[in-house]
């Protein structure tokens, strides 16, 4: 009898989710970075858009933060009709020793977990590096060169060494363009190179400094 009741509850919840799916559309992007000509929908906008569709059908959306060895995992739950369904867990790396980076990773994961569980996307594909997952800096990174600026991949390995601030800025722009082209996260690349970017920004000339500031603004947005 319990199994029958449980199946009925799941069926009711599934039917309600189907009704939501027939009504809900894409969430509008509301945040931009003019320097990189990019836009994305932030977490607050995503919540404000999806919540009424589900609440009208008697469904509560809840997000749970799970700790992992390498960071955090966000699970989005749909609760209603005496039962619940999980939208799955979305793991992201996070620097637990850096509160700002950790908070940014959680916010990033919540946004994409919510969109993924609801089965929706932005009005147009995110192209500012926000679409991609947050990565973290390895505490034991590879040995840095004696001079210049090293560009690291998502595994913390040096892939390119730039001798000047100008060359490093060009390469980070290339990294962004590649992420945009391939649909892979620039956010992770930014976090892996954050210290080098900040160091280069301090030493750069006025023209390149503006480019680095825009790069930092893009990377820090969540």
Secondary structure, 3 states (H helix, E strand, C coil): CHHHHHHHHHHHHHHHHHHHHHHCCCECCCEEEHHHCEEECCHHHHHHHHHHHHHCCCCEEEEEEEECCCEEEEEEEEEECCEEEEEEEEEEECCCCCHHHHHHHHHHHHHHHHHHHHCCCECCCCCCCCCCCCCCCCCCCCCCCCCCEEEECCCCCEEEEECCHHHHHHHHHHHHHHHHHHCCCHHHHHHHCHHHHHHHHHHCCHHHHHHHHHHHHHHHCC
